Amino acid sequence: MKIWKHPWVVAACNFALMMAIFSLSRLFYFLTNQATYPDSSSHLCELMFGGVRFDLTALLYLNSVYLLLQLFPLKIRQHRIYQQVAQWFYWIPNGLAIAINCFDMVYMQFTGRRTTIAFFNEFQHDSNLAHIFFTSAAQYWYVTLFAIAMIAIMVVLTRHEVVTADKRHPIIYYTTETAILLVSIYFVVIGIRGGFGAFTRPITLSNALAYTNHPNETNIVLNTPFAIMRSTEGKTFPNVQYFPQEEAEAVMSPVHPEAGSEMQRKNVVVFILESFSKEYSGYYNRDLDNGNYKGYTPFLDSLAAQALTFELSLANGRKSIDAMPSILSSIPMIITPYILTPYSTNDVGSIASYLGAKGWQTGFFHGAPNGSMGFQAYARSCGFDAYYGKDEYNNNADYDGYWAIWDEEFLQFFGRTMTEMQEPFMTAVFTATSHHPFQVPERYKGVFPEGTHPLHKCIGYTDNALRRFFDYAKQQPWYKNTLFVLTADHTNALTYPEYETDKGRFEVPIIFFDPQMDETLRTKERHFPVAQVDIMPSVLGYLGYDEPYFAFGEDVITKDKEHPYVVNYNNPVYQLFSDSVLVQFDGQNVTGIYNFRNDRLLKHNFKNDYEEDDMLRYLKATIQQYISRMRENRVAIDK
C-alpha cells in the first residue's frame, strides 16, 4: 500500500489546506482593515501565530465527521463512491465556514468584534437578513470575490486519491487501523481543547487576549466559526429593559467622575488569596465559639487590626476566574463568568491600565504554569505591562507538583521583583497553595493547625507565607509608600452554619492597609456592605485619580457609598445586600427577602411582605446596565 494514498494522509493534507485558507483569510482581513489596527503591524506574526490555535480547534470541530469517515477502520474506505461521499462532508462545512468568516469581515466593521451566537438571538425575528446579505455582498465585492476564490481553491486542491486494494492480513489491517484511529482521536481531543494537562481549560474567546496588545486585536486572532461555537457553550445575556435607558442611568451609572485633581504617587499591591473565606479568620469571627475561635490566619488578623476593614465584605463570584475582573476591573460576574462570555473581548479598564497610563509600572504574578486559568490573557488584556508566572520564576524545585510554585517562595519572588521595579508601581499577585489537593511543603508537615478540613492547614501555611512577605517588605524603601489591598478570590470548604448560607458563601476579607494611612480614615465607621468590585474605585479614589473611569463599584475608602448596596449573582438568582437585608431576584420576581441581622441562618423569608423600593430599583438598574453595556461594548471610558 502506498502510504501517500492512505485515507489518513489524504485527510491530513486536506485539513492542512483548510488551515492555510484560514490563515490567508486572517491576513486578508488585516490587510483590508489596517486603518482599524494602526499599531498591529509590529506584531502581526504573533497575531497570526496565535490565530492558528483557534483555527485548529474550529476546523477539528467542523471536520470531525470527515475525519471519522477517513479514519474508521473499514475496507469500504477504498471504494470511489465512499470517498466521493466523504468529500462532501469536507466541502460543505468548510465552504460554509469560509463564507461565514468572510461575511464577518464586513460585519465586524460595525460591531467591533467577531460574530457570536448572540447574533442569531438578536436577529431571529428579522425577515430582511437575506436582502442585507446580498446587498453587502455587492457593496463589498472584494470580500465576496475573496470568499469565492478561497472556496474554489479548497475544491480544486482537495486530494481525491482512493486507496487501492489493501492486501494486508485482516488481523494486521484492523489492528493497525484501529491504533491509528485511537491515536488520532487522542490528538484531535487535544487540538479541540487547545492543549492538554491539569492546567488547561478548553480554550475560549478570552484566550485570544494572550496574543494581543489591545482587545480589538482579538478580531484578527479569532475566526468566526470558533467564536460562534464557543459562544453556544456559554450563556449569552438576554436583552432586559426594566426602565428606559435614561432612567436606568439615573438610578445606577457605572461612569464615575474624576476622584481628585492631584494624585498621590503611591505604589499599589493587590493580594488575591486563594480560597480565603472570612470563616478562617479569627479577626472576623470574634463571636464564634463564645469568643474562643482563633481561626487559621493569625498574621492576616494582626494586619487587619491595623487596617481599614468592613463588617460585611463579599465576593462577586464563586470561582477564581470571577475574581480578576471583579477585583482589578470592577466587572462583576453576572449570569456567567465574564472571561467565558462572548463579551470577554470588550475593551475594559483596570487598576493597571488607569494607573499605567499615569506612569505606574505594572505587573501581575501567579505561580502556576503560564496560561493557567486564563489569568495571563486577562492580565494582558486589562493593561498589565508584565506577567510573572512559573516560567519567570524559573525554578522547578519549588513547584508543588500540582498547581504552582509554593506560596512562600513565590511571595518572596514577588517582593524581590517589586524591589527592582521603578516606583510608583502597581502589582497584583494570585496565590495558589490553599487549593486542592491541600498539600503543604514537607518541612511544614504538622506545623499548622489541621482544623476540621484538609484546607485549613494550607490556609495557615499561606498566612505564614504572607507574614514572611511582609517581613521582607518592611525592610524595603517602597514599603511605607504603598497601599496594600488584600482579599480572596472566593470562599471554600465552609464549616460553620452561619457561612453555609447564601450570604456566608460569598463572605471574603477586603482589607486596605497603608502604613501611612490617616488614623481617622482607617477607623471611620462604615455600615454599608462592600464587594470586590469596590476595590478598583477605592484605590483610584484614595490616590485621587484625576480622570473619569468605569466601574460597577464605588469608592469605599474616602467616601460613604452613594448606593449602600452590593450586587452579586448566585445562580439562578441575583442578590442584593444592604447593611441588614438580602434581596433575591430571579430576573422577574423577588424570590427571597431575609433580614440577616436578626436571622443569621436565613430561615425566614418575608418576600410576601415586600413591596418594590429603592433596593430593587437599584438591582434592576444594575442588571440592565451590565447586560446592555456588555452587549454593546460600552464598558470603558471613551478617551
Backbone hydrogen bonds, N-H to C=O, Kabsch-Sander energy under -0.5 kcal/mol:
donor,donor_aa,acceptor,acceptor_aa,energy
3,I,1,M,-0.6
5,K,2,K,-1.9
6,H,3,I,-1.6
9,V,6,H,-0.6
10,V,6,H,-2.4
11,A,7,P,-2.7
12,A,8,W,-2.4
13,C,9,V,-2.4
14,N,10,V,-2.1
15,F,11,A,-2.4
16,A,12,A,-2.4
17,L,13,C,-1.8
18,M,14,N,-1.6
19,M,15,F,-2.0
20,A,16,A,-2.2
21,I,17,L,-2.1
22,F,18,M,-2.5
23,S,19,M,-1.9
24,L,20,A,-2.5
25,S,21,I,-2.3
26,R,22,F,-2.0
27,L,23,S,-2.3
28,F,24,L,-2.6
29,Y,25,S,-2.5
30,F,26,R,-2.2
31,L,27,L,-2.7
32,T,28,F,-2.0
33,N,29,Y,-0.5
33,N,30,F,-1.2
34,Q,31,L,-0.6
36,T,33,N,-1.4
37,Y,33,N,-0.8
37,Y,34,Q,-0.7
40,S,37,Y,-1.5
43,H,40,S,-1.4
44,L,41,S,-1.3
47,L,43,H,-1.8
48,M,44,L,-3.0
49,F,45,C,-2.8
50,G,46,E,-2.6
51,G,47,L,-1.9
52,V,48,M,-1.1
52,V,49,F,-0.7
53,R,49,F,-0.7
53,R,50,G,-0.9
54,F,50,G,-0.8
55,D,51,G,-2.4
56,L,52,V,-2.5
57,T,53,R,-1.4
58,A,54,F,-2.3
59,L,55,D,-2.9
60,L,56,L,-2.0
61,Y,57,T,-1.9
62,L,58,A,-2.5
63,N,59,L,-2.2
64,S,61,Y,-1.3
67,L,63,N,-3.1
68,L,64,S,-2.1
69,L,65,V,-2.6
70,Q,66,Y,-1.9
71,L,67,L,-1.7
72,F,68,L,-2.3
74,L,72,F,-2.3
77,R,74,L,-1.7
78,Q,75,K,-1.9
79,H,76,I,-2.1
83,Q,79,H,-1.8
84,Q,80,R,-2.1
85,V,81,I,-2.3
86,A,82,Y,-2.4
87,Q,83,Q,-1.9
88,W,84,Q,-1.2
89,F,85,V,-1.2
90,Y,86,A,-0.6
90,Y,87,Q,-1.0
91,W,87,Q,-3.2
92,I,88,W,-2.2
94,N,90,Y,-1.3
95,G,91,W,-2.8
96,L,92,I,-2.3
97,A,93,P,-2.0
98,I,94,N,-2.3
99,A,95,G,-2.2
100,I,96,L,-2.8
101,N,97,A,-2.5
102,C,98,I,-2.3
103,F,99,A,-2.7
104,D,100,I,-2.0
105,M,101,N,-0.7
105,M,102,C,-0.7
106,V,102,C,-0.7
106,V,103,F,-1.1
107,Y,103,F,-1.9
108,M,104,D,-2.9
109,Q,106,V,-1.1
110,F,107,Y,-1.7
111,T,107,Y,-1.7
112,G,108,M,-2.4
119,F,116,T,-1.8
120,F,117,I,-0.8
121,N,117,I,-1.3
122,E,118,A,-2.7
123,F,119,F,-2.0
124,Q,121,N,-0.6
126,D,123,F,-1.3
132,I,128,N,-2.3
133,F,129,L,-2.7
134,F,130,A,-2.4
135,T,131,H,-2.3
136,S,132,I,-2.5
137,A,133,F,-2.3
138,A,134,F,-1.6
139,Q,135,T,-2.5
140,Y,136,S,-3.0
141,W,138,A,-0.8
141,W,139,Q,-0.6
143,V,140,Y,-1.0
144,T,140,Y,-1.7
145,L,141,W,-3.0
146,F,142,Y,-1.8
147,A,143,V,-2.5
148,I,144,T,-2.4
149,A,145,L,-2.6
150,M,146,F,-2.5
151,I,147,A,-2.3
152,A,148,I,-2.5
153,I,149,A,-2.5
154,M,150,M,-2.2
155,V,151,I,-2.3
156,V,152,A,-2.9
157,L,153,I,-2.5
158,T,154,M,-0.7
158,T,155,V,-0.5
167,K,165,A,-0.7
173,Y,169,H,-3.2
174,Y,170,P,-2.9
175,T,171,I,-2.1
176,T,172,I,-2.6
177,E,173,Y,-2.8
178,T,174,Y,-2.0
179,A,175,T,-1.9
180,I,176,T,-2.2
181,L,177,E,-2.2
182,L,178,T,-2.6
183,V,179,A,-2.5
184,S,180,I,-2.3
185,I,181,L,-2.6
186,Y,182,L,-2.1
187,F,183,V,-2.0
188,V,184,S,-2.6
189,V,185,I,-2.5
190,I,186,Y,-1.8
191,G,187,F,-2.4
192,I,188,V,-2.6
193,R,189,V,-2.4
194,G,190,I,-1.7
195,G,190,I,-1.7
200,T,197,G,-1.3
201,R,199,F,-0.7
203,I,193,R,-2.4
206,S,339,I,-0.6
207,N,204,T,-1.5
208,A,205,L,-1.7
209,L,206,S,-1.6
210,A,207,N,-1.5
211,Y,208,A,-1.8
212,T,209,L,-1.2
217,E,214,H,-2.1
218,T,215,P,-1.8
219,N,216,N,-1.4
220,I,217,E,-1.3
221,V,217,E,-1.6
222,L,218,T,-2.8
227,A,223,N,-2.0
228,I,224,T,-2.6
229,M,225,P,-2.5
230,R,226,F,-2.9
231,S,227,A,-1.7
232,T,228,I,-1.2
232,T,229,M,-0.5
233,E,229,M,-0.6
233,E,230,R,-0.8
234,G,230,R,-0.7
236,T,234,G,-0.5
240,V,238,P,-1.2
247,E,244,P,-0.7
248,A,244,P,-2.2
249,E,245,Q,-2.4
250,A,246,E,-1.7
251,V,247,E,-2.1
252,M,248,A,-2.8
256,H,254,P,-0.6
256,H,549,Y,-3.3
259,A,545,Y,-2.6
260,G,545,Y,-1.4
264,Q,543,L,-2.6
266,K,264,Q,-1.4
267,N,481,N,-2.8
268,V,425,F,-2.3
269,V,483,L,-2.6
270,V,427,T,-2.4
271,F,269,V,-0.5
271,F,485,V,-3.5
272,I,270,V,-0.5
272,I,429,V,-3.0
273,L,271,F,-0.7
273,L,487,T,-3.1
274,E,272,I,-0.6
276,F,273,L,-1.4
277,S,275,S,-2.0
278,K,507,E,-2.2
280,Y,277,S,-1.3
281,S,278,K,-2.0
282,G,294,K,-0.6
285,N,281,S,-0.5
285,N,282,G,-0.5
286,R,283,Y,-0.5
288,L,285,N,-1.4
290,N,287,D,-0.8
291,G,288,L,-1.0
292,N,288,L,-0.6
292,N,289,D,-1.4
293,Y,288,L,-1.4
296,Y,280,Y,-3.3
297,T,280,Y,-0.6
301,D,297,T,-2.5
302,S,298,P,-1.9
303,L,299,F,-2.3
304,A,300,L,-2.7
305,A,301,D,-1.6
306,Q,303,L,-1.5
307,A,304,A,-1.4
308,L,512,F,-2.8
309,T,307,A,-0.6
313,S,311,E,-0.6
314,L,530,V,-2.1
315,A,506,F,-3.2
322,D,319,K,-1.2
323,A,319,K,-0.7
323,A,320,S,-1.0
324,M,320,S,-0.9
326,S,322,D,-1.4
327,I,323,A,-3.2
328,L,324,M,-2.6
329,S,324,M,-0.7
329,S,325,P,-1.3
330,S,326,S,-0.7
331,I,325,P,-2.4
333,M,316,N,-0.6
334,I,332,P,-0.7
334,I,336,T,-0.7
336,T,334,I,-2.5
340,L,337,P,-1.5
341,T,337,P,-0.5
341,T,338,Y,-1.5
344,S,341,T,-1.5
346,N,343,Y,-2.0
348,V,346,N,-1.0
349,G,635,V,-0.6
351,I,328,L,-2.1
353,S,382,C,-0.8
354,Y,350,S,-2.7
355,L,351,I,-2.3
356,G,352,A,-2.6
357,A,353,S,-1.7
358,K,355,L,-1.3
359,G,356,G,-1.5
360,W,355,L,-2.1
361,Q,422,Q,-0.5
361,Q,424,P,-2.1
363,G,426,M,-1.6
364,F,386,A,-2.3
365,F,428,A,-2.7
366,H,388,Y,-2.5
367,G,430,F,-0.6
372,S,369,P,-2.3
373,M,199,F,-0.8
374,G,371,G,-1.6
375,F,372,S,-1.9
378,Y,374,G,-2.1
379,A,375,F,-3.0
380,R,376,Q,-2.1
381,S,377,A,-2.3
382,C,378,Y,-2.2
383,G,380,R,-1.3
384,F,379,A,-2.4
386,A,362,T,-0.8
388,Y,364,F,-3.1
389,G,387,Y,-0.6
390,K,368,A,-2.1
393,Y,389,G,-2.1
394,N,390,K,-2.2
398,D,395,N,-1.8
399,Y,396,N,-1.6
400,D,404,A,-2.8
405,I,367,G,-1.4
406,W,398,D,-2.5
410,F,406,W,-2.5
411,L,407,D,-2.9
412,Q,408,E,-1.5
413,F,409,E,-2.1
414,F,410,F,-2.5
415,G,411,L,-2.3
416,R,412,Q,-2.6
417,T,413,F,-2.5
418,M,414,F,-1.9
419,T,415,G,-1.7
420,E,416,R,-1.0
420,E,417,T,-0.6
421,M,417,T,-0.6
421,M,418,M,-1.0
426,M,361,Q,-3.0
427,T,268,V,-2.7
428,A,363,G,-1.6
429,V,270,V,-2.6
430,F,365,F,-2.4
431,T,272,I,-2.1
431,T,429,V,-0.6
435,H,433,T,-2.8
438,F,435,H,-2.7
444,Y,441,P,-2.1
445,K,442,E,-1.6
447,V,444,Y,-2.1
448,F,444,Y,-0.7
453,H,450,E,-0.6
456,H,453,H,-1.8
457,K,453,H,-0.5
458,C,454,P,-0.6
458,C,455,L,-0.6
459,I,455,L,-2.1
460,G,456,H,-2.1
461,Y,457,K,-2.1
462,T,458,C,-2.8
463,D,459,I,-2.4
464,N,460,G,-1.9
465,A,461,Y,-2.2
466,L,462,T,-2.2
467,R,463,D,-2.0
468,R,464,N,-2.4
469,F,465,A,-1.9
470,F,466,L,-2.3
471,D,467,R,-2.2
472,Y,468,R,-1.7
473,A,469,F,-3.0
474,K,470,F,-2.4
475,Q,472,Y,-1.4
476,Q,473,A,-2.2
479,Y,476,Q,-1.4
481,N,478,W,-0.8
482,T,479,Y,-1.2
483,L,267,N,-2.8
484,F,482,T,-0.6
484,F,513,F,-3.5
485,V,269,V,-3.0
486,L,511,I,-2.5
487,T,271,F,-2.1
488,A,509,P,-0.7
489,D,273,L,-1.3
491,T,505,R,-0.6
499,Y,496,Y,-1.8
500,E,496,Y,-0.9
500,E,497,P,-0.6
501,T,499,Y,-0.6
505,R,501,T,-2.3
506,F,503,K,-1.8
507,E,504,G,-1.3
508,V,313,S,-1.3
508,V,506,F,-0.7
511,I,486,L,-2.5
512,F,308,L,-2.4
513,F,484,F,-3.2
513,F,511,I,-0.5
517,M,514,D,-2.6
522,R,518,D,-2.3
523,T,519,E,-2.2
524,K,520,T,-0.6
530,V,312,L,-2.3
532,Q,314,L,-1.3
534,D,531,A,-1.9
535,I,532,Q,-1.9
538,S,534,D,-1.5
539,V,535,I,-2.5
540,L,536,M,-2.5
541,G,537,P,-2.5
542,Y,538,S,-2.6
543,L,539,V,-2.0
544,G,540,L,-0.7
544,G,541,G,-0.6
545,Y,540,L,-2.9
549,Y,256,H,-1.8
551,A,254,P,-2.9
552,F,330,S,-1.8
553,G,533,V,-0.5
565,Y,563,H,-2.8
566,V,577,F,-1.6
568,N,575,Q,-2.1
569,Y,316,N,-0.6
570,N,568,N,-0.5
570,N,573,V,-3.1
571,N,569,Y,-0.5
573,V,570,N,-2.4
574,Y,585,F,-3.3
575,Q,568,N,-3.3
576,L,583,V,-2.4
577,F,566,V,-2.7
578,S,581,V,-2.5
582,L,594,Y,-2.7
583,V,576,L,-2.9
584,Q,592,G,-3.0
585,F,574,Y,-2.5
586,D,589,N,-2.5
591,T,584,Q,-2.4
592,G,584,Q,-1.5
594,Y,582,L,-2.3
596,F,580,S,-1.1
596,F,594,Y,-1.0
597,R,580,S,-0.9
598,N,595,N,-0.5
599,D,595,N,-1.8
602,L,599,D,-1.9
605,N,603,K,-0.7
606,F,593,I,-2.3
606,F,604,H,-0.7
609,D,606,F,-1.4
610,Y,607,K,-1.6
617,R,613,D,-2.1
618,Y,614,D,-2.4
619,L,615,M,-2.2
620,K,616,L,-2.7
621,A,617,R,-2.5
622,T,618,Y,-2.3
623,I,619,L,-2.4
624,Q,620,K,-2.6
625,Q,621,A,-2.7
626,Y,622,T,-2.8
627,I,623,I,-2.6
628,S,624,Q,-2.5
629,R,625,Q,-2.2
630,M,626,Y,-2.2
631,R,627,I,-2.6
632,E,628,S,-1.8
633,N,630,M,-0.9
634,R,629,R,-2.9
